[in-house]
Amino acid sequence: MTGRLWGLVALVPVLLGAAPIGQPQPLSMALEGLRSTRGQILVCVTRVPRYFPDCSHDPDKRHFAVAAKGGAVTIGTVTPGDYAIAIVHDENGNGKLDTFAGIPREGVGFSRNPVLRFGAPSFRSASFAVAGAPVEQDIRLKYFL
């Protein structure tokens, strides 16, 4: 491809108002189905399947807590790639997911809202792509007990 033609091709995303694919993009999520505003929401964002859903050992993770309220939560800008989000509604504020006989006592949610059966979903079923535009994931909380 000639230099002039390549320059025009590279300008197409700019002319259309999109950021170049390699640029970091804003990532946010919207929480749905929160049963109370007690406690906090624990958020885990990772792009490495072996660290999902507990990304505590992922050196590149985004792991933080926010107030337990519905609506939008800004995660920040992330580099392009595949990501997955896991959230816990930590109602008692102890910083972990409480269970009874292996069943979550607190709400859980995952990006792309995969069907939950026995245990957490796979990274693949919860992953989504971040590329040349901002991304918002609508995450529905699920309560079992």
Secondary structure, DSSP 8 states (H G I E B T S, - for coil): --HHHHHHHHHHHHHTT---TTS-EEEEEEEE----SSSEEEEEEES-GGG-S-GGG-TT-EEEEEES-SEEEEEEEE-SEEEEEEEEEETT-SSS--EETTEESSEEEETT-----SS---HHHH-EEE-SS-EEEEEE-B---
